[in-house]
């Protein structure tokens, strides 16, 4: 099961949107966008700089929204939402 560590009003919203758009089941760990939560020892074990989003996929933990988008599309979709590199829409996608 995918688990998204998320704080409102952050770039984690991009990942929440993508999970919904792809129709993927996930668990949401909503965190306060505050140093008390983000800089906690528990969260720093997920992300050394204490940032969100962080995505857990079994034994895989990945962070940074752009990397998570690429990971989800490559591992958990049939190529939906990603134009081919030869498409004129590819630069906009990036």
Secondary structure, 3 states (H helix, E strand, C coil): CEEEEEECCCCHHHHHHHHHHHCCCEEEEEECCCHHHHCCHHHHCCCCCCCCCEEEECCEEEECHHHHHHHHHHHHCCCCCCCCCCCCCHHHHC
